[in-house]
Amino acid sequence: MIDDLFAGMDLYDDRREAPAEGALVLHGYGRTEAPAFLAAVGQIAEEAPFRHIVTPAGYRMSVAVTSCGPLGWATDAQGYRYSPIEPESGRPWPPMPKEFSDLARRAAAEAGFSGFAPDTCLINRYAVGSRISLHQDKHEATYDAPIVSLSLGLPAIFLFGGFERSAPTTRIILGHGDVMVWGGPSRLRYHAVQPIKPGWHPDTGEFRISLTFRKAGRPRREGVSGA
């Protein structure tokens, strides 16, 4: 069963909330497009399968990842990085579907960031219990572009913090089809995903899928990633 926090909540509304300057949650924004997005994720995963990456410190991440677009998420002994090559196959990452970049661009514009042109989409698959700890996204070549993240499937509690790891966090419930955008003065805020609670979603089963769009450009070798 889903945690009592979600009981009685309508996760399919169209509310908007602004947890900080430069950040906007668009509830239900990607709901109607979700079936097409999930079908595309399945096709991408056939070409570049989900895998649990091992961090440079030797920790196996609980979240399974893949990517699409000109650049994708990778790691090696020297650290995390964006790469044009999928490390397991040695081939380029699958192309980013046009519907992905279109949604990311529209959502960014809704939050006041016009002209967003993502060159990478990190796809995270969360099983029950999977989580991502507090981190900043600071490995991109520039911080001028926002981050756009679409949630699909099981709900998650997203923690949106400040500019120090120890700063207080705001708890945001992200449900199926919700899109969160953060950039500008909020671009380098710490954020995390708490462990996914047991549940079942008719489109994703016992999983949450997130698609996170960024403008990576010339990558830096630091940070962890995801929403």
Short mmCIF file of the C-alpha atoms (twelve columns), coordinates in Angstrom:
data_MODEL
# 
_entry.id   MODEL 
# 
loop_
_atom_site.group_PDB 
_atom_site.id 
_atom_site.type_symbol 
_atom_site.label_atom_id 
_atom_site.label_alt_id 
_atom_site.label_comp_id 
_atom_site.label_asym_id 
_atom_site.label_seq_id 
_atom_site.Cartn_x 
_atom_site.Cartn_y 
_atom_site.Cartn_z 
_atom_site.pdbx_PDB_model_num 
ATOM 1   C CA . MET A 1   0.000  0.000  0.000   1 
ATOM 2   C CA . ILE A 2   1.100  3.552  -0.634  1 
ATOM 3   C CA . ASP A 3   2.183  5.485  2.449   1 
ATOM 4   C CA . ASP A 4   -0.563 7.274  4.394   1 
ATOM 5   C CA . LEU A 5   0.898  10.558 3.204   1 
ATOM 6   C CA . PHE A 6   -0.725 9.915  -0.172  1 
ATOM 7   C CA . ALA A 7   -4.051 8.695  1.174   1 
ATOM 8   C CA . GLY A 8   -6.976 10.793 0.045   1 
ATOM 9   C CA . MET A 9   -4.834 12.949 -2.213  1 
ATOM 10  C CA . ASP A 10  -5.767 13.580 -5.810  1 
ATOM 11  C CA . LEU A 11  -2.469 13.015 -7.594  1 
ATOM 12  C CA . TYR A 12  -4.099 13.794 -10.939 1 
ATOM 13  C CA . ASP A 13  -5.025 17.439 -10.431 1 
ATOM 14  C CA . ASP A 14  -3.705 20.396 -12.380 1 
ATOM 15  C CA . ARG A 15  -2.347 22.485 -9.527  1 
ATOM 16  C CA . ARG A 16  0.747  24.601 -9.806  1 
ATOM 17  C CA . GLU A 17  3.065  25.279 -6.926  1 
ATOM 18  C CA . ALA A 18  6.210  27.368 -6.681  1 
ATOM 19  C CA . PRO A 19  8.394  26.027 -3.850  1 
ATOM 20  C CA . ALA A 20  11.077 28.687 -4.441  1 
ATOM 21  C CA . GLU A 21  11.967 31.482 -6.809  1 
ATOM 22  C CA . GLY A 22  12.818 29.924 -10.161 1 
ATOM 23  C CA . ALA A 23  11.070 26.629 -9.359  1 
ATOM 24  C CA . LEU A 24  7.640  25.471 -10.490 1 
ATOM 25  C CA . VAL A 25  5.707  22.209 -10.165 1 
ATOM 26  C CA . LEU A 26  3.196  21.618 -12.978 1 
ATOM 27  C CA . HIS A 27  0.933  18.899 -11.624 1 
ATOM 28  C CA . GLY A 28  -0.564 16.724 -14.343 1 
ATOM 29  C CA . TYR A 29  1.287  18.589 -17.095 1 
ATOM 30  C CA . GLY A 30  2.497  15.440 -18.863 1 
ATOM 31  C CA . ARG A 31  -0.421 13.167 -17.986 1 
ATOM 32  C CA . THR A 32  -2.053 12.935 -21.417 1 
ATOM 33  C CA . GLU A 33  1.295  12.249 -23.085 1 
ATOM 34  C CA . ALA A 34  2.374  9.649  -20.527 1 
ATOM 35  C CA . PRO A 35  1.425  6.532  -22.567 1 
ATOM 36  C CA . ALA A 36  3.493  7.698  -25.539 1 
ATOM 37  C CA . PHE A 37  6.380  8.613  -23.275 1 
ATOM 38  C CA . LEU A 38  6.375  5.220  -21.574 1 
ATOM 39  C CA . ALA A 39  6.260  3.453  -24.934 1 
ATOM 40  C CA . ALA A 40  9.272  5.498  -26.030 1 
ATOM 41  C CA . VAL A 41  11.113 4.657  -22.808 1 
ATOM 42  C CA . GLY A 42  10.562 0.972  -23.557 1 
ATOM 43  C CA . GLN A 43  12.082 1.389  -27.017 1 
ATOM 44  C CA . ILE A 44  15.039 3.332  -25.640 1 
ATOM 45  C CA . ALA A 45  15.673 0.646  -23.013 1 
ATOM 46  C CA . GLU A 46  15.763 -2.030 -25.712 1 
ATOM 47  C CA . GLU A 47  18.681 -0.226 -27.323 1 
ATOM 48  C CA . ALA A 48  20.340 1.064  -24.132 1 
ATOM 49  C CA . PRO A 49  19.143 -1.159 -21.255 1 
ATOM 50  C CA . PHE A 50  18.598 0.119  -17.748 1 
ATOM 51  C CA . ARG A 51  21.532 -0.615 -15.484 1 
ATOM 52  C CA . HIS A 52  22.573 0.040  -11.909 1 
ATOM 53  C CA . ILE A 53  25.707 2.114  -12.166 1 
ATOM 54  C CA . VAL A 54  28.511 1.724  -9.652  1 
ATOM 55  C CA . THR A 55  29.836 4.985  -8.297  1 
ATOM 56  C CA . PRO A 56  33.557 5.778  -8.203  1 
ATOM 57  C CA . ALA A 57  33.403 4.964  -4.479  1 
ATOM 58  C CA . GLY A 58  32.121 1.475  -5.304  1 
ATOM 59  C CA . TYR A 59  28.491 2.028  -4.309  1 
ATOM 60  C CA . ARG A 60  25.851 0.367  -6.497  1 
ATOM 61  C CA . MET A 61  23.024 2.834  -6.992  1 
ATOM 62  C CA . SER A 62  19.541 1.547  -6.158  1 
ATOM 63  C CA . VAL A 63  18.059 3.436  -9.113  1 
ATOM 64  C CA . ALA A 64  18.474 1.909  -12.580 1 
ATOM 65  C CA . VAL A 65  19.378 4.390  -15.314 1 
ATOM 66  C CA . THR A 66  19.573 4.865  -19.047 1 
ATOM 67  C CA . SER A 67  19.708 7.936  -21.278 1 
ATOM 68  C CA . CYS A 68  18.810 9.310  -24.666 1 
ATOM 69  C CA . GLY A 69  19.957 12.263 -26.710 1 
ATOM 70  C CA . PRO A 70  23.357 13.431 -27.973 1 
ATOM 71  C CA . LEU A 71  24.795 12.973 -24.474 1 
ATOM 72  C CA . GLY A 72  24.078 10.392 -21.802 1 
ATOM 73  C CA . TRP A 73  24.958 9.716  -18.188 1 
ATOM 74  C CA . ALA A 74  28.006 7.588  -17.478 1 
ATOM 75  C CA . THR A 75  30.595 6.974  -14.776 1 
ATOM 76  C CA . ASP A 76  34.095 5.599  -14.419 1 
ATOM 77  C CA . ALA A 77  36.851 5.532  -11.843 1 
ATOM 78  C CA . GLN A 78  37.484 9.246  -12.362 1 
ATOM 79  C CA . GLY A 79  33.905 10.263 -11.653 1 
ATOM 80  C CA . TYR A 80  30.520 10.864 -13.225 1 
ATOM 81  C CA . ARG A 81  30.279 12.404 -16.667 1 
ATOM 82  C CA . TYR A 82  28.174 12.976 -19.749 1 
ATOM 83  C CA . SER A 83  29.287 10.988 -22.754 1 
ATOM 84  C CA . PRO A 84  28.107 10.633 -26.359 1 
ATOM 85  C CA . ILE A 85  28.740 6.866  -26.087 1 
ATOM 86  C CA . GLU A 86  26.753 4.287  -24.139 1 
ATOM 87  C CA . PRO A 87  29.508 2.623  -22.083 1 
ATOM 88  C CA . GLU A 88  28.263 -0.968 -22.294 1 
ATOM 89  C CA . SER A 89  27.676 -1.154 -26.041 1 
ATOM 90  C CA . GLY A 90  30.142 1.445  -27.284 1 
ATOM 91  C CA . ARG A 91  27.396 2.901  -29.498 1 
ATOM 92  C CA . PRO A 92  25.809 6.363  -29.416 1 
ATOM 93  C CA . TRP A 93  22.878 6.800  -27.087 1 
ATOM 94  C CA . PRO A 94  19.423 6.452  -28.662 1 
ATOM 95  C CA . PRO A 95  18.106 9.721  -30.137 1 
ATOM 96  C CA . MET A 96  15.886 11.850 -27.959 1 
ATOM 97  C CA . PRO A 97  12.270 11.576 -29.218 1 
ATOM 98  C CA . LYS A 98  10.844 14.861 -30.419 1 
ATOM 99  C CA . GLU A 99  7.914  14.576 -28.022 1 
ATOM 100 C CA . PHE A 100 10.422 14.495 -25.138 1 
ATOM 101 C CA . SER A 101 12.206 17.697 -26.108 1 
ATOM 102 C CA . ASP A 102 8.911  19.382 -27.006 1 
ATOM 103 C CA . LEU A 103 7.455  18.760 -23.545 1 
ATOM 104 C CA . ALA A 104 10.662 19.855 -21.831 1 
ATOM 105 C CA . ARG A 105 10.752 23.065 -23.831 1 
ATOM 106 C CA . ARG A 106 7.081  23.870 -23.149 1 
ATOM 107 C CA . ALA A 107 7.384  23.178 -19.440 1 
ATOM 108 C CA . ALA A 108 10.510 25.318 -19.150 1 
ATOM 109 C CA . ALA A 109 8.710  28.168 -20.870 1 
ATOM 110 C CA . GLU A 110 5.817  27.844 -18.409 1 
ATOM 111 C CA . ALA A 111 8.344  28.444 -15.628 1 
ATOM 112 C CA . GLY A 112 9.825  31.471 -17.382 1 
ATOM 113 C CA . PHE A 113 12.766 29.801 -19.105 1 
ATOM 114 C CA . SER A 114 12.150 30.215 -22.825 1 
ATOM 115 C CA . GLY A 115 14.418 28.696 -25.446 1 
ATOM 116 C CA . PHE A 116 15.342 25.578 -23.456 1 
ATOM 117 C CA . ALA A 117 16.982 23.028 -25.767 1 
ATOM 118 C CA . PRO A 118 17.960 19.878 -23.819 1 
ATOM 119 C CA . ASP A 119 20.763 17.746 -25.194 1 
ATOM 120 C CA . THR A 120 20.339 14.895 -22.712 1 
ATOM 121 C CA . CYS A 121 17.526 13.017 -21.004 1 
ATOM 122 C CA . LEU A 122 18.417 10.884 -18.009 1 
ATOM 123 C CA . ILE A 123 15.824 8.156  -17.458 1 
ATOM 124 C CA . ASN A 124 15.674 6.763  -13.931 1 
ATOM 125 C CA . ARG A 125 13.719 3.657  -12.961 1 
ATOM 126 C CA . TYR A 126 12.871 3.475  -9.263  1 
ATOM 127 C CA . ALA A 127 11.824 0.175  -7.745  1 
ATOM 128 C CA . VAL A 128 10.184 0.155  -4.318  1 
ATOM 129 C CA . GLY A 129 12.782 1.314  -1.812  1 
ATOM 130 C CA . SER A 130 14.965 3.070  -4.389  1 
ATOM 131 C CA . ARG A 131 16.114 6.569  -3.565  1 
ATOM 132 C CA . ILE A 132 18.532 9.316  -4.490  1 
ATOM 133 C CA . SER A 133 20.290 11.229 -1.731  1 
ATOM 134 C CA . LEU A 134 20.655 15.001 -1.472  1 
ATOM 135 C CA . HIS A 135 22.838 16.411 -4.234  1 
ATOM 136 C CA . GLN A 136 23.335 19.343 -6.557  1 
ATOM 137 C CA . ASP A 137 23.321 19.077 -10.341 1 
ATOM 138 C CA . LYS A 138 26.546 20.883 -11.122 1 
ATOM 139 C CA . HIS A 139 28.353 18.788 -13.708 1 
ATOM 140 C CA . GLU A 140 26.856 20.620 -16.712 1 
ATOM 141 C CA . ALA A 141 28.999 23.086 -18.653 1 
ATOM 142 C CA . THR A 142 26.641 25.962 -17.864 1 
ATOM 143 C CA . TYR A 143 24.039 26.647 -15.223 1 
ATOM 144 C CA . ASP A 144 22.085 29.053 -17.413 1 
ATOM 145 C CA . ALA A 145 19.573 26.410 -18.524 1 
ATOM 146 C CA . PRO A 146 16.927 24.984 -16.172 1 
ATOM 147 C CA . ILE A 147 16.336 21.361 -15.235 1 
ATOM 148 C CA . VAL A 148 13.017 19.801 -16.252 1 
ATOM 149 C CA . SER A 149 11.867 16.501 -14.745 1 
ATOM 150 C CA . LEU A 150 8.775  14.438 -15.613 1 
ATOM 151 C CA . SER A 151 7.446  11.845 -13.142 1 
ATOM 152 C CA . LEU A 152 5.590  8.731  -14.303 1 
ATOM 153 C CA . GLY A 153 4.095  5.859  -12.355 1 
ATOM 154 C CA . LEU A 154 4.332  5.526  -8.581  1 
ATOM 155 C CA . PRO A 155 4.403  8.776  -6.597  1 
ATOM 156 C CA . ALA A 156 7.531  10.040 -4.933  1 
ATOM 157 C CA . ILE A 157 8.446  12.471 -2.196  1 
ATOM 158 C CA . PHE A 158 10.885 14.955 -3.710  1 
ATOM 159 C CA . LEU A 159 12.975 16.944 -1.261  1 
ATOM 160 C CA . PHE A 160 13.870 20.440 -2.460  1 
ATOM 161 C CA . GLY A 161 16.502 22.074 -0.310  1 
ATOM 162 C CA . GLY A 162 18.795 25.059 -0.196  1 
ATOM 163 C CA . PHE A 163 22.350 25.753 -1.249  1 
ATOM 164 C CA . GLU A 164 23.993 23.773 1.538   1 
ATOM 165 C CA . ARG A 165 23.391 20.102 2.175   1 
ATOM 166 C CA . SER A 166 22.346 20.911 5.741   1 
ATOM 167 C CA . ALA A 167 19.673 23.445 4.717   1 
ATOM 168 C CA . PRO A 168 15.999 22.652 5.438   1 
ATOM 169 C CA . THR A 169 14.072 20.874 2.688   1 
ATOM 170 C CA . THR A 170 10.558 21.207 1.315   1 
ATOM 171 C CA . ARG A 171 8.658  17.962 0.704   1 
ATOM 172 C CA . ILE A 172 6.912  17.877 -2.665  1 
ATOM 173 C CA . ILE A 173 4.709  14.977 -3.761  1 
ATOM 174 C CA . LEU A 174 5.270  14.174 -7.429  1 
ATOM 175 C CA . GLY A 175 2.610  11.976 -9.028  1 
ATOM 176 C CA . HIS A 176 2.011  10.505 -12.458 1 
ATOM 177 C CA . GLY A 177 2.413  13.172 -15.134 1 
ATOM 178 C CA . ASP A 178 3.779  15.865 -12.827 1 
ATOM 179 C CA . VAL A 179 6.579  18.038 -14.173 1 
ATOM 180 C CA . MET A 180 9.005  20.021 -12.041 1 
ATOM 181 C CA . VAL A 181 11.191 22.805 -13.395 1 
ATOM 182 C CA . TRP A 182 13.960 24.576 -11.525 1 
ATOM 183 C CA . GLY A 183 16.507 27.064 -12.782 1 
ATOM 184 C CA . GLY A 184 17.791 30.593 -12.382 1 
ATOM 185 C CA . PRO A 185 18.132 31.365 -8.658  1 
ATOM 186 C CA . SER A 186 17.116 27.785 -7.784  1 
ATOM 187 C CA . ARG A 187 19.362 26.002 -10.284 1 
ATOM 188 C CA . LEU A 188 21.923 24.808 -7.731  1 
ATOM 189 C CA . ARG A 189 19.584 23.875 -4.903  1 
ATOM 190 C CA . TYR A 190 20.143 20.505 -3.268  1 
ATOM 191 C CA . HIS A 191 17.419 17.955 -3.956  1 
ATOM 192 C CA . ALA A 192 16.671 14.285 -3.338  1 
ATOM 193 C CA . VAL A 193 14.079 11.543 -3.789  1 
ATOM 194 C CA . GLN A 194 13.019 9.651  -0.684  1 
ATOM 195 C CA . PRO A 195 12.638 5.845  -0.857  1 
ATOM 196 C CA . ILE A 196 9.720  4.866  -3.074  1 
ATOM 197 C CA . LYS A 197 6.836  3.404  -1.088  1 
ATOM 198 C CA . PRO A 198 5.180  0.099  -2.038  1 
ATOM 199 C CA . GLY A 199 2.323  0.517  -4.478  1 
ATOM 200 C CA . TRP A 200 1.034  -0.293 -7.924  1 
ATOM 201 C CA . HIS A 201 0.438  1.960  -10.909 1 
ATOM 202 C CA . PRO A 202 -1.538 0.673  -13.918 1 
ATOM 203 C CA . ASP A 203 1.015  2.062  -16.382 1 
ATOM 204 C CA . THR A 204 4.298  1.209  -14.642 1 
ATOM 205 C CA . GLY A 205 3.472  -1.517 -12.125 1 
ATOM 206 C CA . GLU A 206 5.735  -1.357 -9.077  1 
ATOM 207 C CA . PHE A 207 8.000  1.312  -10.520 1 
ATOM 208 C CA . ARG A 208 8.420  5.046  -10.809 1 
ATOM 209 C CA . ILE A 209 10.032 6.387  -13.970 1 
ATOM 210 C CA . SER A 210 11.526 9.862  -14.149 1 
ATOM 211 C CA . LEU A 211 12.776 11.683 -17.225 1 
ATOM 212 C CA . THR A 212 15.160 14.527 -16.419 1 
ATOM 213 C CA . PHE A 213 16.143 16.956 -19.148 1 
ATOM 214 C CA . ARG A 214 19.250 19.129 -19.067 1 
ATOM 215 C CA . LYS A 215 21.505 21.174 -21.270 1 
ATOM 216 C CA . ALA A 216 24.797 19.444 -20.547 1 
ATOM 217 C CA . GLY A 217 27.072 21.004 -23.136 1 
ATOM 218 C CA . ARG A 218 30.725 20.355 -22.389 1 
ATOM 219 C CA . PRO A 219 30.462 18.162 -19.279 1 
ATOM 220 C CA . ARG A 220 32.164 18.402 -15.944 1 
ATOM 221 C CA . ARG A 221 33.211 15.309 -13.991 1 
ATOM 222 C CA . GLU A 222 31.352 15.772 -10.714 1 
ATOM 223 C CA . GLY A 223 28.033 15.379 -8.999  1 
ATOM 224 C CA . VAL A 224 25.259 12.850 -8.939  1 
ATOM 225 C CA . SER A 225 22.059 13.165 -10.847 1 
ATOM 226 C CA . GLY A 226 18.365 12.622 -11.053 1 
ATOM 227 C CA . ALA A 227 14.940 13.607 -9.813  1 
# 
